[in-house]
Amino acid sequence: MRAIDLSSVTWRKSSYSNTDGGNCLEVADGLPSLVPVRDSKAPRRAALLFTASAWAAFVGAVKGDS
């Protein structure tokens, strides 16, 4: 598997994050087939990479869409 360079992506914090530094995650947009996700409290650690379809299914399940 080839390495994915995430050094130039823009991360956005989850809209469910709070200002108290709770359990937060960040998602990077702009990669057509992948969705990188990382822990906002440990941004230097490796990001998890999901296919766009897997991420959409996960978000749909969390929201109760399915």
Secondary structure, DSSP 8 states (H G I E B T S, - for coil): ------TT--EEE-TT--TT--S-EEEE---SSEEEEEETT-TTS--EEEEHHHHHHHHHHHHT--
